[in-house]
């Protein structure tokens, strides 16, 4: 177990600086470069873009309108609000899934010399890693 845990830690370390996409339990999607991950699965990201869906009736006042863009879905019911942040902390207790690009995942596995069969969800502290293209 110690060797597997060490490889899992090395794999996570190899992902630092990579672009990740986090889905939170309230539906927000936060994308940015992974800077830090702690034992509680809290993540610190840089160059962040947050996307959230709001009912069309809700129009929140933002202090910096240049930092926010909006678009409406096909039914006109929801408004997609996007905002850019320099840094953000994503609480681990609100994470639903974390995604990385397939090429980044493959390169990270190769650098750590790990095979797919040795990866288990419990070894990466229950963060469900999904791959997107």
N, C-alpha and C positions, 0 to 999 in steps of 0.2 A: 504494500500500500504506500509506503514512504517513497519508493521510486516512482510510482505512478503519480503521486501528489507532486513530486518535484518536477516531473515532466509537464504536468498540467500548469503549474506555476510558471515554468519557462515558456509554455505556449502563450499564456496570458501576457507575459512580459514582452514576447515577440510582437504582440498586437498593439502595444503602445505606439502612438503616433499614427495609427491607421484610422481611416474613416469608418465610423460605425453609425448605425441607425437604430435608435431605441424607441420602442412603442411602450407607452405608459398606460396604466389602468384607466385613466380618464379619456383615452383616445388620442392624446397628443403624440406626435412623432417628432423626435429630436434627433438631428443629425449633426455630427461634428467629429473632430479628431480626439481619440481617446488619450487622455493625459494621465489619469489616475483611477485606480480601483481599490476599494478597501474591503475589509472582511465582511462588511454588511452589504456589499454589492453596490454601494454608492459610487457613482462614476462622475468624474470631472472631464468635461469636454471643452475644446476650444473651437473657434470659428463655427459657431452653432447656428443652425436654422431650426426654428420651432414652427411646426404646422399644427393648427388646431381647427376643428370645425365648430362653428357657433351658429345658433339659430339666426335667421336673417333679421329678426327684430332686435337682436342685441348688437349694439354698436358701442364698443368700448372706446373710451377716449385714451389715446396713447400720447405720451409726452413727446415722442419723436416720430412724427408721421412718415419720415423718410425711411424709417427702420421697419415699417409694417406695410404689407401689401395684402389686398383682399381680392377674392374671386368668388363667384357663385356657382353652385353645382347645377346640374341639368334641370332639376325640378324647381330650382329657385328657393328651396327651403333652407339650405345651409350655406353659410359663408365660410370659405377657407381663409383663415388668417395666418399669415406667415410673418415671423419676425426674426431678425438677425441679432445675435448676441456675441460678444467677444468670448466669454466663458459662461458655462452653466454647470451646476451640480444636479445630477439626476439621482433622486433618492432610490436606493435599491428596493425598498419595500413597495415602490410603485411601478417597477419594471415588469412588463409582460413578456417582452422578447428583445433580444439584441441581435442585430444582423450585421454581417460584414460581407464585402465582396468576395466571390469565390476565389479569385486569383490571390488575394491577400491571405485567405485561409490556407490555401495550398502552399504558398511560400512560407507561412509561419510554421506549418506542420513540418515542412522539409528542413527548416533551419533548426528545429528542435529534435529532428529525427524521431518523429512519433508516427505510429500507424493508427488507422481508424479504429481498429479493434481495441486498442488500449484506452480510448477515450470513453469516459462514462460521465453522465450528467453530474453525479455527486462529486466528481473530481474537479469540476469547474464551478463548484459552489452553487449548484442549481440554476445557474444562468443558462437559459435555453438559447444556444447559439444557432442561428439559422443562416443559411447562405443564400444570397441573392446575386443575380447576374447583372 
